Structures are given as structure tokens and as C-alpha cells.
Amino acid sequence: MSTDEIRALERRIEDLETQITTPKLMTPRQVCDFLQISERQFYEWKRAGDSPPAIYWSERTVRYDLDAVMAWAKQKEVGQA
């Protein structure tokens, strides 16, 4: 098995672990925990227009789809792993 194949398998395992341990629809607090950032940082990004897309069920009920959060975070990657 090549190094690239091993890395691909490791990434797949990490993705599966995330799906098992993280809810599909997350509250803002859960997004912060998932991204390992403070709520303050999250809301600063949100005010600046740079945050994951949100689902608003009401003015006070906001959720974030795990896949959308992961896609948004992947757009932030720079350099090589």
C-alpha cells in the first residue's frame, strides 16, 4: 500500500469518526467546539460575513449542517498537509 493510499484511508477514517461523534445539525456552540474556536471568534467571523451557512428555523433557532461546516472549513486550508 502506498503512502498516498494510507493517507487517503486515514482521512476517510477521520471523516467517519467525525460523522459518528458530531451531530448532523449543530448549534453555534457545537460548531465552535467542533472548530475548536471561541464563540467570540465565531461571531466575529459571522459579522464579517465569513462563517458557515446557517439554517434559520426561527430568529432564535439557528443550526449549521455538519457537511456545510466541513466544506466551509476546507476552503480555509492553505499549503500542503
Secondary structure, DSSP 8 states (H G I E B T S, - for coil): --HHHHHHHHHHHHHHHHHHHS-SEE-HHHHHHHHT--HHHHHHHHHTT-S---EESSSS-EEEEHHHHHHHHHTT--S--
